[in-house]
Amino acid sequence: MPLSIRRLTKHVNMAACMSENGSDKKLELYPFTVPFPSEREATIALQSLSPDPEPRKGGITKNLDVSGQTLSVSWTADEARILRVSVSSFLDHLSLVMETMDAFGPPVSQ
């Protein structure tokens, strides 16, 4: 069964909020977290999503981190439009990673 964005958001901790960062007038999307069944799966997701740099050279930064079984993601951007496009693209990629993991089952221990 394909993993829709609606199903994905049930798994994502949407305790994210947007705020302006001081005098720089940067927008920050505070970390939201995505729990995985195991630390290995969280690490696989991180490795799958990390190689994708932001298409623009400036104006936005994305930080990904894994702590235990949880993937955390945060953004800082100059404009709301750029932030919205980056978050949307990331969620599409995350959905694909999660669909792939579901299709192939749990990772084999190494």
N, C-alpha and C positions, 0 to 999 in steps of 0.2 A: 504494500500500500504506500503510495507516494506520501512523503511528509510535507504537508502544506504549511504555509506560514502560520495559519491559525493553530495547528497542532504544535508547531515549533514554539510559539509564544507561550504555550502552557509549560514548557520546559525552561524557558528563559526567565530569570529573575528580573522583572522589569522595574526594579527599584531605581531605575535610571532617571535622572532629571537633567535639564539643561540650565546652565547659568552663565552669566557673563563673568569673565575672569578679570577683575580689577580694571585698571586704566587701559589695558591692552584691547579691551572689547572683544576678546576671544570667547567663543562659545565652547563649553565643556559638556560632554555627555559622560556623566559619572559611570564608573564601571557597572556593567550588568553582568550577571553570571549565568553560565550554562552548566548545569550539573550533568555528569556522565556516570554510567554504571561503574566505571573503574578509572583509576589514574592512567592506565595505559590508553584507554579510549580518549581521555581528555588530551593526552599528549599527542596522539595521532591527529586529533582535530586541530590542535595548535600547529603541528608541523604541516598540515594540509592548508591551513589558512594563512600562515605567516609569509609564504613566498610571494603573496600578492601585494606589491607596493601600491600606494595610492597613485592614481593616474596623474594627478597634478603634482608638480614639483614643490609647491608651497601652498599654504592656506589650510592644510589639514594634517594632523598626525593621528595615527591609530596605534594603540598599545595593547598587545595580547599577552596574557600570562596564565600559567596553570599552577594551581595550588591544590594538591591532592586530586580529587575527582572533579574539580571545578575549573572551567575555562572562564577567565575574566577579560572583558574588552572595554576600553575607554577611548574616547576621541576628544580632540581639541581642534576647533576650526575657526576660520575667520568669518565665514558666512553660514547662515542656516541652510541655504540651498545646497552648499557643498557637503555639509554634515548629513543632510537628509539623503543625498545620493550615495554617500559612502556607507551609511548605516544600511540602507536598502540593499546595496550590492553585497555587503557583508552577510546579511541575513539570507540572501539567495544562496551564497556560497556555503554558509553554515548548513542550510537545509539540504543541499546536495551532499555534503560530507556526512550528515546524519542519515540520509537515505541510503547512502553507500554502505555505511556501517550496519544498518538494519538488514540490507540485502545480503551481506557477506557473513553476518553473525559476529559473535565476540572474537576479538583478536586471539591468536594462538600465542601462548607463552614462548618466549625465546630463551 
